[in-house]
Every structure is written in structure tokens, then in C-alpha cells.
Amino acid sequence: MKPVKLNDIVVHLDCLMDGWKVYYNKKTGQITEVQVECLAIIEDSDEEDDFGEYSGWEREAINEAIDILYNWNDYIELPDRYEIHEYSIMEEFCNSIEDARLSNKLCNAISGRGAFRRFKDLIIRHDLEDSWYAYKHQSIVQIAREWCEDNKIPLVEE
């Protein structure tokens, strides 16, 4: 397996979106994002389909999906946003705050509907934005390290 840069994984894990999957190519060490829609197009297509009805960038995305599906053993899927579980990271951050009153306030803010907005408002109001993003970054770095270790992928630190 080719080594992968820790930062490449972290960048992709930090901005995961619904409708996208991210894969590591064992042969090249590259990280590839692909829309779930493109994977579905390939799965539903016939071998003779040329995908000529799609624009240039769409065909490029479809070709990436084709490579992933036809060379499935060359790829490992990165954790998705549900495996990252940003809410748990927020909860851990709230509990890591030494000021018990502020910690409690943050924990209460992340309960129920609108939790992300309330959390963001509170960290801004209490000047914790930099602390939150540093904490979140370190959490994602740890997830990336564990993922590489679990999959026996050599990691390059920068």
C-alpha cells in the first residue's frame, strides 16, 4: 500500500457532505471524492453505455466512479460523516471545558433541535471558536490516524 498524507485525510474528513463518498486508492495513495449519484449511474448502466449525454465534468466524475467500482479491491472507503459523528466531538469539547458553569451551559446548548446553531452562538459569545476548531481538528486527526492504523495504511506526517 502506498503511504497517504495525514493532512490529505484530515482535510477530506473535515468537510464531508451528504451524497459523497471518499476513497483511498491503495495503489496510488490518492484520496478521491465521488458523488453517490455517480456510483448509482454506473451501477445502473450497461457495459455499452458511453455516457455521452453528460457534460465534461460529469463524465470525469463518472469515470472516477467507474474506476472505483471496477477496481473495488484497490480502494478503501474513508469514514463517512456518521462515523465521524461531529455531535460526539461537540459533546466531548463541552465536557472538556474547565469552567463548570460554562461547560454545563455548552452541554445544555447541544440538546435538542437547533443544537449546532446554539453551540456555535455560544462558542462565539464566549470566545471559544479557536479552541473549538483546534479541538475538532485534533479529534479528526485522531480518527484519521486510527483509520490508517486499522487499515494498515502507511501515514506521512507533515
KELUMBA-876966 format. One line per field, with one value per residue (C-alpha): residue in one letter; residue number from 0; x, y, z. Coordinates in Angstrom, 3 decimals, padded with zeros to 6 digits. Layout:
! residues N
r <- A,...
k <- NUM,...
x <- X,...
y <- Y,...
z <- Z,...
END
This chain:
! residues 158
r <- M,K,P,V,K,L,N,D,I,V,V,H,L,D,C,L,M,D,G,W,K,V,Y,Y,N,K,K,T,G,Q,I,T,E,V,Q,V,E,C,L,A,I,I,E,D,S,D,E,E,D,D,F,G,E,Y,S,G,W,E,R,E,A,I,N,E,A,I,D,I,L,Y,N,W,N,D,Y,I,E,L,P,D,R,Y,E,I,H,E,Y,S,I,M,E,E,F,C,N,S,I,E,D,A,R,L,S,N,K,L,C,N,A,I,S,G,R,G,A,F,R,R,F,K,D,L,I,I,R,H,D,L,E,D,S,W,Y,A,Y,K,H,Q,S,I,V,Q,I,A,R,E,W,C,E,D,N,K,I,P,L,V,E,E
k <- 0,1,2,3,4,5,6,7,8,9,10,11,12,13,14,15,16,17,18,19,20,21,22,23,24,25,26,27,28,29,30,31,32,33,34,35,36,37,38,39,40,41,42,43,44,45,46,47,48,49,50,51,52,53,54,55,56,57,58,59,60,61,62,63,64,65,66,67,68,69,70,71,72,73,74,75,76,77,78,79,80,81,82,83,84,85,86,87,88,89,90,91,92,93,94,95,96,97,98,99,100,101,102,103,104,105,106,107,108,109,110,111,112,113,114,115,116,117,118,119,120,121,122,123,124,125,126,127,128,129,130,131,132,133,134,135,136,137,138,139,140,141,142,143,144,145,146,147,148,149,150,151,152,153,154,155,156,157
x <- 000.000,001.125,001.554,-001.007,-000.523,-002.275,-003.332,-004.987,-007.198,-007.957,-008.972,-011.410,-012.832,-013.302,-015.612,-017.670,-021.026,-024.137,-024.263,-020.490,-018.100,-014.350,-011.907,-008.209,-006.513,-004.121,-002.012,-001.569,-002.082,-004.534,-007.793,-010.812,-014.220,-017.133,-020.819,-023.096,-025.189,-022.268,-021.808,-025.530,-025.312,-022.543,-024.317,-027.459,-025.640,-024.857,-021.342,-022.011,-023.083,-020.734,-022.225,-022.163,-025.234,-023.227,-021.080,-017.284,-017.013,-019.844,-018.104,-014.900,-016.789,-018.437,-015.019,-013.754,-016.810,-016.166,-012.590,-013.744,-016.447,-014.414,-011.275,-013.027,-010.148,-007.814,-009.899,-010.770,-013.634,-012.812,-015.134,-018.310,-019.799,-021.884,-018.740,-017.048,-020.106,-019.454,-022.106,-019.996,-016.965,-019.017,-020.150,-016.573,-015.488,-018.242,-017.147,-013.501,-014.172,-012.712,-015.194,-018.024,-020.698,-019.665,-019.266,-022.805,-024.134,-022.495,-023.803,-027.328,-026.976,-026.336,-029.545,-032.486,-033.386,-031.068,-028.133,-025.474,-026.645,-026.871,-023.452,-021.899,-023.516,-022.220,-018.650,-018.584,-020.073,-017.522,-014.569,-014.094,-014.153,-010.408,-010.465,-013.388,-011.806,-008.478,-010.286,-012.309,-009.166,-007.308,-010.288,-010.352,-006.576,-007.044,-009.843,-007.613,-004.690,-006.881,-008.398,-004.938,-003.797,-006.914,-006.392,-002.588,-002.045,001.366,000.967,003.084,003.115,003.738
y <- 000.000,003.498,005.998,008.749,012.209,012.652,016.151,014.866,012.562,015.213,017.786,015.329,014.154,017.714,018.678,015.577,016.180,014.094,012.431,011.989,009.140,009.400,006.635,005.946,004.242,001.589,001.620,005.377,006.712,009.280,010.299,010.511,012.022,010.710,011.543,008.692,009.670,008.854,005.459,004.782,005.799,003.240,000.509,001.059,001.280,-001.297,-002.048,-000.362,002.963,005.766,008.455,010.900,012.716,014.028,017.168,017.047,017.381,014.878,012.331,012.869,012.190,009.139,007.845,008.132,006.178,003.559,003.144,002.704,000.168,-001.822,-001.821,-002.139,-004.045,-001.090,001.240,001.651,003.928,006.616,007.110,008.960,011.871,009.492,007.652,010.975,012.000,015.690,015.831,013.483,015.676,018.716,016.868,015.908,019.511,020.794,018.365,019.373,022.987,023.533,026.239,024.020,026.670,027.292,023.561,022.989,025.868,024.368,020.881,022.259,024.162,020.987,019.312,019.138,020.861,023.675,022.321,023.193,026.813,027.296,025.720,027.980,031.081,030.186,029.472,032.813,034.663,033.091,033.486,029.725,029.472,028.901,026.369,024.512,024.324,023.185,020.521,019.375,019.277,017.145,014.793,014.350,013.828,011.050,009.466,009.620,008.017,005.224,004.640,004.337,002.031,-000.159,-000.436,-000.824,002.256,003.935,007.514,010.504,013.315,016.866
z <- 000.000,-000.828,002.003,002.420,003.857,007.180,006.175,002.975,005.009,007.636,005.009,003.439,006.762,007.958,005.111,004.433,002.795,002.354,-001.025,-001.295,-000.517,-000.126,-001.036,-000.577,-003.537,-002.203,-005.380,-005.777,-002.242,-003.642,-001.990,-004.306,-003.630,-005.624,-005.612,-004.602,-007.628,-009.968,-008.314,-008.829,-012.510,-013.043,-011.104,-013.214,-016.562,-019.215,-020.441,-023.798,-022.232,-023.311,-021.016,-023.950,-022.637,-019.679,-019.705,-019.433,-015.657,-015.178,-017.417,-015.437,-012.200,-013.755,-014.889,-011.297,-010.147,-012.840,-011.634,-008.049,-008.885,-011.417,-009.273,-005.930,-004.296,-004.948,-002.755,000.895,001.873,004.423,007.386,006.488,008.418,010.537,011.627,012.416,014.457,014.966,017.685,019.862,019.267,020.330,023.446,024.341,023.796,026.095,028.795,028.367,029.407,032.874,033.896,035.202,034.662,031.033,030.411,031.676,029.563,026.446,027.251,027.594,024.311,022.318,023.447,021.102,017.881,016.783,018.790,016.211,015.913,019.688,020.143,017.526,019.024,022.487,021.426,019.605,022.576,024.969,022.585,022.266,018.480,018.118,020.957,019.363,015.909,017.389,019.428,016.424,014.270,016.821,017.069,013.293,013.239,015.792,013.741,010.624,012.480,013.820,010.392,008.835,011.606,011.312,007.549,007.789,005.625,005.952,007.085,006.116,008.651,007.512
END
